[in-house]
Amino acid sequence: MSAQLIVRNVTVIDGSGGPPVADAEVAIEDGRFTAIRPSGKTTGGGVTVYDGRGGYLLPGLWEGHTHLRARPGEGDADQVARLEAILAGYLAAGITTVLELGGPLDIDGRLRERHRTTPPTGAAELFFAGPSFTGINGWPLALHQNHSLVREAGDAETARRMVLELEGETDFVKCIYDGEPGAPDKLPRAALQAIVKAAHERGKSVLVHIATKRDIEEAVDAGADCIEHAFIPENPDDLTEAEDVADLLASTGTYFSPTLAVFEQLGRSGDKTYLAGLARDAIISPGEVAEIASRPAFGAPFPHHPAAETLTRFRYGVRSLPIMRDAGVKIVAGSDIALFMSRPAALLRELQLLADAGLPAGDTIVAATRYNAEKIRKATSVGTIAPGQVADALLLNADPLGDIMHLVRPGHRVAMIRHGHLTEAVE
């Protein structure tokens, strides 16, 4: 017998960017949306009806850029169990899908096989890149020295062969295109081009980590599907670079994930007023402020990313965002690493920062749903509320279009729907 659910008396914000649909009900069967229609009053037998009480139903959120790192010495079974717990935490925050951009292939693959056998209703879904492609001894090896998390390529043929070796094991490809041109630790431009060509021939997107405007230009020329991270400006007072990048990304249809939250964390590390602001905005709890401030990492230098440079990068990224939006760039939401907050909270902070930088709330929701699905070529099945789409959704008790903080603050979450299974939020 098919499982049927109707969520009634809601305003639907479907994630497409179109206008909301008021006084609606959404029908779900066998884990997929089947209809959006005016709210009714009667229902046939065998159907569960959930009264949304005038709330707001939107697609489940996507974390578009994170890393779920393994812990040294942790056994495989413990790593999978910890990953399951992390994904359950994401779902509790209304985040139904997580993209890992560089992680352990064996652990992520083992988890994916378990989820394919029994799709979880109590945890977010994981899509992953497996090892990131980088140059010889390139970033981020200086951070973790874990060679299982990267594939080092010094030439085009090696890069192409490595893409073929991963065929069928990953959902998309991640490249690190960061460093001085011609240096051994920078992925060669020809290798990047070979990776993109091989991945596209196999129907996979390529997401490219960059540092500079030149990196962006070369990545887009190679055919990158998404540029990951705001770039380091040559002159922080001149927005001409941002205008050039915006025109390039818009004209090529390349997605852009600024990951403002990570640069804010790195740039404001050691700043206790920053922690107080996070507590005020419910990103962390008041009780966490002192604990985080006491950590050795809080205020300590971070490899490869000097605090002053990352703060400049953050501020320039914030100032650039309206330029990107006005040019028509498809902005996606992702947070990268979470140093001073939980992983789910980092994505919520990213949404707050996007909105504070001038991205309208409706566009911010699209950035956290539809565009993330599109950037990894999954939009035909998930990412919006539409008939035939996987029924992942978040129900709020206040309008996120009026104030994005209604999406960020946990007190506004009423329920989460994952593959058609509804779970009420725990206060």
Secondary structure, DSSP 4 states (H G I P E B T S, - for coil): ---EEEEEEEEE--SSSS--EEEEEEEEETTEEEEEEE--S---TTEEEEEEEEEEEEEPEEEEEE--PPPTT--HHHHHHHHHHHHHHHHHTTEEEEEESS--HHHHHHHHHHHHHS--SSS-EEEE--SEEESTT-TTHHHH--GGGEEE-SSHHHHHHHHHHTTTT-SSEEEE--SSTT-TTSPPHHHHHHHHHHHHHTT--EEEE--SHHHHHHHHHHT-SEEESPPPPSSTT--HHHHHHHHHHHHHT-EEE--HHHHHHHHTTT-HHHHHHHHHTTSS-TTHHHHHHTSTTTTS--TT--HHHHHHHHHHHHHHHHHHHHHT-EE-------SSS-HHHHHHHHHHHHHHTT--HHHHHHHTTHHHHHHTT-TTTSSS-STTSB--EEEESS-TTT-THHHHSGGGEEEEEETTEEEEPP-
